[in-house]
Amino acid sequence: MDIEILPGARDDLAAGYRFYEKQSPGLGDYFYDTLFAEIESLRGTAGIHPIKYGSYRALSRRFPYGIYYEIKNDTIRVQAVYDCRSSPAKIRRWLTGE
């Protein structure tokens, strides 16, 4: 399966990078490496995760982030990479367009 990271998800990853890099130099790189590895692992696990707000949600093992994705035509489309400490209403609104 191919993986497509949509612009909004790329923005989410960049925001997470900036946040963790401010906490400790190098932690942003670790965040990026970890999240991209977990996104890559979706090639073997896509579709097994619970559906939240109309999208599959895979939880990061190292950071409090959820990877929201859909599967279309043999492509995993990563829609968002949200900090799970964010408001669930905000996540729902973004994913559902409400």
Buried (B, 14 or more C-beta within 10 A) or exposed (E): EEBEBBEBBEEBBEEBBEBBBEEEEEBBEBBBEBBBEBBEEBEEEBEEBEEBBEBBBBEBEEBEBBBBBBBEEEEBBBBBBBBEEBEEEEBBEBBEEE
